[in-house]
C-alpha cells in the first residue's frame, strides 16, 4: 500500500527543514540534505542511529519494505518539539552526503 499524500503532507508540516522525495509510492525524508528516514505505508520510520535509539528506547523496529533494513517507528508524529530534536540528533550522526561527479 502506498502512502497517502495527506499523511506525508502532515509529517512535513510537523518539522521545519524536513523535505521528501517520492519513490515508488513512498517517500524518502531528508533533513539538512541527509536521508534521515522515510514514510512507508503511512508509517514514519527513521534511521536507528545511536541517539535515535536513546530518544526512542521503546520504539518498535519495523521494515520499511521487504528486504529493507530495520528502522524505528515514530508513533507520536504530533509532537513537533520531539520530532525536531529527533531529526537534529539523527542529522548530527550521519555522514555528509557523497558529492556527485
N, C-alpha and C positions, 0 to 999 in steps of 0.2 A: 504494500500500500504506500503510495507516495504521500509526502507531507503536504498539508494544505497551505495555500498562500496566506490565509488568515493567521495560522499558527506561526509561520516564520515572521510575518509582519509584527506580531505581538512580541516575539522574542527580541527582534531588532529594536523595538521601541523601549525595551526594558534596560538597555545599556548603550550609552553613547560610545562611539568608537567601534562598535561591533558591525561587521558587514557580512554579507552572504553571497555565495556564488552557487547557482543552481547546477546540479549534476545528476542526471538520470532520475529526475523526480524528487530528489532530496537536495539538501543544502549543506555546503561546507562553510563553516564560520571562521572569520578572520578577526583578529583584534590586533591593531597596530601592524598589519601586514603579515602576521603569523597565523598559521592554522591552529586554532585552539579547540575545535570540536566541530559539531555538526548537528543538523536536525534530520532525524531518520524516523520515518513512520510517526510523525508528530511527537517525537521524544527529543529533548535537548540532552545531548551527550557531549562530554568534554574529555580531553586527554587526561589520563591519570598521572599527572606529574606529581612529584612528592608533596608539593604544597596543596594541590587539589585534593589529594588523598587525606591530608590532615584536616583541611577545611570541611571535607565531606566524609568523615570517618565511617558513617553508617550507610553511605550511598551504595545502592546496588550496582554491580558491574554488569553491563549488557553489551551484546554485539550489535554494532550499527547495521550490519548486513552479514549474510552468510559468508564466512571466510575472513571477516574483518577482525581487527584487534579489539579486545575488551576496552570499553570506555565507561566513565562514570555517568550515571543517570542523574540529572538535576531535576528534582521533583518540585521544588518551590521556585517556579520561574517568575513569581510576582515580587520577590524581594530584590529590589533594584540595588540596594546598598551591598547585599551579599554578592550579587552577580558581578558588580563592578570589582569588588575585592577578589573574587574568584578569577575573573578574566585577567586582571592585572597580575595576579600571582602566577598564573599559567604562562602569561606572556614573558615574564622575567626569567622563567626557567627554560624556555625554548630557545634553540639556536637561531641565529639570524637566517632568513631565507637565502637560499643559494642564488647568486646572480645569474641571470640568463645570458647566454653567449650571443 
